[in-house]
Amino acid sequence: MGDHFKTDTDQLGQFLKTLEGCVRDLNEARSALAHVRADQIGTKRLDEACDGFQARWKYGSEQTKQMIDAVSEGVKSNKKSYEEVEEALEKAFKHIAEQGTSGGGSAK
């Protein structure tokens, strides 16, 4: 089974950086649009459409950020768990190796 399942914790770390970049880009886009007011654009109908878009964009970007944050937390937790398992396995194998070389094992 171990031959078919591998986890690269460095890749998980890179994925976390990508997610953080997405949140940063989303916030920058929303901030840039926040300075544009609908009453600066033109007709009343266009102004109303822009106001509606701004409201939907804000809501959608906030929802997207929450989802990205939730995924990030899950990936962080999984990365930490994989690293802890790797450390425990490394310690166990070192302990077994030490027992084998110290004569602590008995052959029957």
C-alpha positions as CSV (number, residue, x, y, z in Angstrom):
1,M,0.0,0.0,0.0
2,G,2.8,2.4,0.8
3,D,4.0,2.2,-2.8
4,H,0.8,3.8,-4.0
5,F,0.3,6.6,-1.5
6,K,2.9,9.3,-1.0
7,T,2.6,12.8,0.6
8,D,5.1,15.5,-0.1
9,T,4.8,17.9,2.8
10,D,6.9,20.5,0.9
11,Q,4.2,20.4,-1.8
12,L,1.6,21.0,0.9
13,G,3.5,24.0,2.1
14,Q,3.7,25.4,-1.4
15,F,-0.1,24.8,-1.8
16,L,-0.6,26.8,1.4
17,K,1.4,29.7,-0.1
18,T,-0.7,29.6,-3.2
19,L,-3.9,29.7,-1.2
20,E,-2.6,32.6,0.8
21,G,-1.7,34.4,-2.5
22,C,-5.2,33.8,-3.7
23,V,-6.7,35.5,-0.6
24,R,-4.2,38.4,-1.0
25,D,-5.1,38.9,-4.7
26,L,-8.8,38.7,-3.9
27,N,-8.5,41.3,-1.2
28,E,-6.4,43.6,-3.5
29,A,-9.0,43.4,-6.3
30,R,-11.8,44.1,-3.8
31,S,-9.9,47.1,-2.4
32,A,-9.3,48.5,-5.9
33,L,-13.0,48.3,-6.8
34,A,-14.1,49.8,-3.5
35,H,-12.7,53.2,-4.6
36,V,-14.9,53.3,-7.7
37,R,-18.3,54.6,-6.9
38,A,-21.3,53.9,-9.1
39,D,-22.3,57.5,-9.3
40,Q,-19.0,58.2,-11.1
41,I,-19.8,56.0,-14.0
42,G,-22.8,57.3,-15.9
43,T,-26.5,56.7,-16.2
44,K,-28.7,55.8,-13.3
45,R,-29.3,52.3,-14.7
46,L,-25.6,51.7,-15.1
47,D,-25.0,53.1,-11.6
48,E,-27.6,50.7,-10.1
49,A,-26.1,47.8,-12.0
50,C,-22.6,48.7,-10.7
51,D,-23.9,49.0,-7.1
52,G,-25.5,45.6,-7.5
53,F,-22.3,44.1,-8.8
54,Q,-20.3,45.7,-6.0
55,A,-22.6,44.1,-3.4
56,R,-22.5,40.7,-5.1
57,W,-18.7,40.9,-5.6
58,K,-18.2,41.8,-1.9
59,Y,-20.4,38.9,-0.7
60,G,-18.9,36.4,-3.2
61,S,-15.3,37.4,-2.4
62,E,-16.0,37.1,1.3
63,Q,-17.5,33.7,0.9
64,T,-14.6,32.6,-1.3
65,K,-12.1,33.9,1.3
66,Q,-13.9,31.9,4.0
67,M,-13.7,28.7,1.9
68,I,-10.0,29.3,1.1
69,D,-9.3,29.9,4.8
70,A,-11.1,26.6,5.7
71,V,-9.1,24.7,3.0
72,S,-5.9,26.3,4.3
73,E,-6.6,25.2,7.9
74,G,-7.3,21.7,6.7
75,V,-4.1,21.5,4.7
76,K,-2.1,23.0,7.6
77,S,-3.5,20.4,9.9
78,N,-2.8,17.5,7.5
79,K,0.7,18.8,6.8
80,K,1.4,18.9,10.6
81,S,0.0,15.4,11.0
82,Y,2.1,14.0,8.2
83,E,5.2,15.7,9.6
84,E,4.5,14.2,13.1
85,V,4.0,10.7,11.7
86,E,7.3,11.1,9.7
87,E,9.1,12.2,12.9
88,A,7.6,9.3,14.9
89,L,8.6,6.8,12.3
90,E,12.1,8.1,12.1
91,K,12.5,7.9,15.8
92,A,11.1,4.3,15.9
93,F,13.4,3.2,13.1
94,K,16.4,4.8,14.9
95,H,15.4,3.0,18.1
96,I,15.1,-0.3,16.3
97,A,18.4,0.2,14.7
98,E,20.0,1.1,18.0
99,Q,18.5,-2.0,19.6
100,G,19.8,-4.2,16.8
101,T,23.4,-2.9,17.1
102,S,23.5,-2.8,20.9
103,G,22.9,-6.4,21.2
104,G,19.6,-5.7,23.0
105,G,17.7,-8.2,20.7
106,S,17.7,-11.9,21.5
107,A,17.9,-14.5,18.8
108,K,16.0,-17.7,19.3
